[in-house]
């Protein structure tokens, strides 16, 4: 007897193999003027694409300017110029800015404080405190230390991301449609030498599918019924206010492609 799911699995396998020859090089999206601003603090070049579903939707649906802040350019000093060039191509594809860096040195607390004060973002993205990879974890605590050292009147939404280590307590599951996910895969593929070593961009949709499985109960509650999303990314939403992280009322949401992101942040 033939397994009725065999063709389904074979089609997934064939799709990944066929996509290995695709390249979106040369496509660039102009950066649009915007009133609101979000900073995406990326531990390495490529993290901006992996965790970038909500930033991408914020830009397209709520007119938010996305500025990627490379916290490091990787541990291999010889690769740093190449990784910076790849980052420029990836962000150019998505229509995001890159915060100008005068060198390839890793950002420290003082550097992050300066950026936060200069840019005054409404939202910042950075990894959660248990994201396994040492640089991701360090980036979390650099941001937390920088925030704590700012004047008490500084405030913004904080959105923590995950990739290497799953969060125990995410409270946002953001749906992505095929267009958004394909654009993130394409942008990630422009980190060419990284994906030549390991074509992880082709597995990004599968990771997002698994996020739907996890998020259905982690965000919605154990035993709950998950929404009928095909792809999603999980986040934790809080607000930095009065010198500390504060919970956001009504967090714990499934955010579909039809949900207003302005409503999520109480924007008019």
C-alpha positions in Angstrom: 0.0 0.0 0.0 1.4 3.4 -1.0 1.6 6.0 1.8 -0.8 8.8 0.8 1.6 11.4 2.3 4.6 10.3 0.2 3.9 12.7 -2.6 3.5 15.5 -0.2 6.9 14.9 1.4 8.6 14.4 -2.0 7.2 17.7 -3.3 8.8 19.5 -0.3 12.1 17.8 -0.9 12.0 18.6 -4.6 11.1 22.2 -3.9 14.1 22.7 -1.7 16.4 21.1 -4.2 15.1 23.2 -7.1 15.4 26.4 -5.2 19.2 26.0 -4.7 19.7 27.5 -8.2 17.6 30.6 -7.6 19.3 34.0 -7.1 17.5 37.4 -6.7 20.7 39.4 -7.0 20.3 42.9 -8.4 16.8 43.6 -7.1 16.6 46.6 -4.8 13.6 48.2 -3.1 13.8 52.0 -2.4 13.6 53.1 1.2 10.4 55.0 1.8 10.1 58.1 4.0 8.3 57.3 7.3 7.3 59.0 10.5 7.8 56.0 12.8 11.1 54.2 13.2 12.1 50.7 14.4 15.7 49.5 15.0 16.6 45.9 14.4 19.7 45.0 16.5 21.1 42.0 14.7 23.9 39.9 16.4 25.2 38.9 13.0 24.5 39.8 9.4 21.7 37.5 8.3 19.8 37.6 11.6 17.8 40.6 10.2 16.3 38.3 7.6 15.6 35.3 9.8 13.7 37.3 12.4 12.4 40.0 10.1 8.8 39.0 9.4 7.3 41.6 11.8 9.7 44.4 10.7 8.8 43.7 7.1 5.1 43.8 7.8 5.5 47.0 9.9 7.2 48.7 6.9 4.7 47.5 4.4 1.5 47.9 6.4 2.2 50.6 8.9 4.8 52.7 7.1 7.5 52.2 9.7 11.1 52.8 8.7 13.3 49.8 9.5 16.9 50.4 10.3 19.1 47.4 10.8 21.9 47.8 13.4 24.6 45.2 12.9 25.9 44.6 16.4 28.8 42.5 14.9 30.0 41.6 11.4 30.8 38.0 12.6 33.8 36.5 14.3 36.0 35.9 11.2 37.8 39.3 10.7 38.7 38.4 7.1 35.0 37.9 6.2 33.7 41.1 7.7 34.0 43.3 4.6 32.2 40.5 2.6 29.5 40.1 5.2 28.9 43.9 5.2 28.5 43.8 1.4 26.1 40.9 1.7 24.1 42.8 4.4 23.8 45.8 2.2 22.4 43.6 -0.6 19.9 41.9 1.7 18.7 45.1 3.3 18.5 46.8 -0.1 16.3 44.0 -1.3 13.9 44.5 1.6 13.9 48.3 1.5 15.6 48.7 4.9 18.3 51.1 5.9 21.5 50.0 7.7 22.8 52.1 10.5 26.1 53.6 9.4 29.1 52.1 11.0 32.6 53.6 10.7 34.4 50.2 11.4 33.7 46.5 11.8 34.2 46.6 15.6 31.5 45.0 17.8 29.1 47.4 19.4 29.4 48.0 23.1 27.0 49.4 25.6 28.1 53.0 25.0 27.7 52.6 21.3 24.2 51.2 21.7 23.2 54.0 24.1 24.4 56.6 21.5 22.3 55.0 18.8 19.2 54.7 20.9 19.4 58.4 22.0 20.2 59.6 18.5 17.5 57.6 16.7 14.8 57.7 19.4 13.0 54.6 17.9 9.4 53.6 18.7 10.3 49.9 18.6 13.5 48.0 19.0 14.1 44.3 18.1 16.8 42.2 19.7 17.3 38.5 20.8 15.8 37.1 24.0 18.0 36.2 26.9 18.2 32.5 26.1 18.7 32.4 22.4 21.5 29.8 22.8 24.1 31.3 20.5 26.6 33.3 22.7 26.5 36.4 20.5 22.7 36.4 20.5 22.6 36.2 24.3 25.3 38.9 24.7 23.3 41.1 22.4 20.3 40.8 24.6 22.2 41.8 27.7 24.0 44.7 25.9 20.6 46.1 25.0 19.3 45.6 28.5 22.3 47.3 30.0 22.1 50.2 27.5 18.4 50.7 28.2 19.0 50.7 31.9 21.7 53.4 31.6 19.5 55.8 29.6 17.6 58.7 31.2 14.4 57.5 32.8 12.2 59.3 30.3 13.4 57.1 27.5 10.7 54.7 26.4 10.0 52.4 23.5 8.4 49.1 22.6 10.8 46.2 22.9 10.3 43.1 20.8 12.5 40.1 21.6 13.3 37.6 18.8 14.3 33.9 18.7 16.1 31.6 16.4 18.8 29.4 17.9 16.9 28.9 21.2 13.1 28.9 21.4 11.4 31.2 23.9 9.4 29.6 26.7 7.0 32.5 26.9 6.5 34.3 23.5 3.3 36.3 23.4 3.0 37.2 19.7 2.6 34.9 16.8 2.9 37.0 13.6 1.5 35.4 10.4 3.4 35.7 7.2 1.9 35.1 3.8 3.8 33.5 0.9 4.9 36.9 -0.5 6.5 38.0 2.8 8.2 34.7 3.4 9.5 34.4 -0.1 11.0 37.9 0.2 12.7 37.0 3.5 14.1 33.8 1.8 15.3 35.9 -1.1 17.0 38.5 1.1 18.6 35.8 3.2 20.0 34.1 0.1 21.9 37.3 -0.6 24.2 36.4 2.3 25.8 34.4 -0.4 28.9 32.9 1.3 27.0 32.0 4.4 24.2 30.1 2.5 26.8 28.5 0.2 28.2 26.8 3.3 24.8 25.9 4.6 21.6 26.7 2.6 19.6 27.5 5.6 17.5 30.1 3.7 15.7 27.2 2.0 14.6 25.9 5.4 13.2 29.2 6.6 9.7 28.4 5.5 9.8 25.1 7.4 11.0 26.8 10.5 8.1 29.2 10.2 5.7 26.3 9.8 6.9 24.8 13.0 6.5 28.2 14.7 2.7 27.8 14.0 2.7 24.5 15.7 4.6 25.8 18.8 2.9 29.2 18.9 -0.6 27.8 18.7 -0.3 26.7 22.4 2.7 28.8 23.7 0.9 32.0 22.7 -2.7 30.8 22.7 -2.6 28.6 25.8 -2.1 24.9 26.3 -4.7 22.8 24.6 -6.0 25.8 22.6 -6.9 25.7 18.9 -4.2 27.3 16.8 -5.1 29.7 14.0 -4.9 28.5 10.4 -1.6 30.1 9.6 0.8 28.5 7.1 3.8 30.5 8.3 4.6 32.6 11.4 7.3 34.0 13.6 7.2 34.2 17.4 8.1 37.3 19.5 7.8 38.7 23.0 6.4 42.2 23.2 7.1 44.5 26.2 7.7 48.2 26.7 10.7 49.9 28.2 9.3 52.5 30.5 10.4 54.2 33.7 13.7 52.4 33.6 12.3 48.8 33.4 10.6 46.3 31.1 6.8 46.5 31.5 4.2 44.1 30.2 1.9 45.3 27.5 -1.8 45.0 28.2 -3.6 42.5 25.9 -0.3 40.9 24.7 -0.7 37.3 23.9 -2.0 37.6 20.4 -2.3 35.8 17.1 -1.7 38.5 14.5 -3.0 37.5 11.1 -2.3 39.1 7.8 -5.7 40.9 8.2 -4.9 42.2 11.7 -4.0 45.9 11.9 -0.5 46.4 13.2 -1.3 49.9 14.1 -3.9 48.5 16.5 -1.3 46.2 18.0 0.8 49.2 19.1 -2.2 51.5 19.7 -1.2 53.8 16.9 -3.8 56.0 15.2 
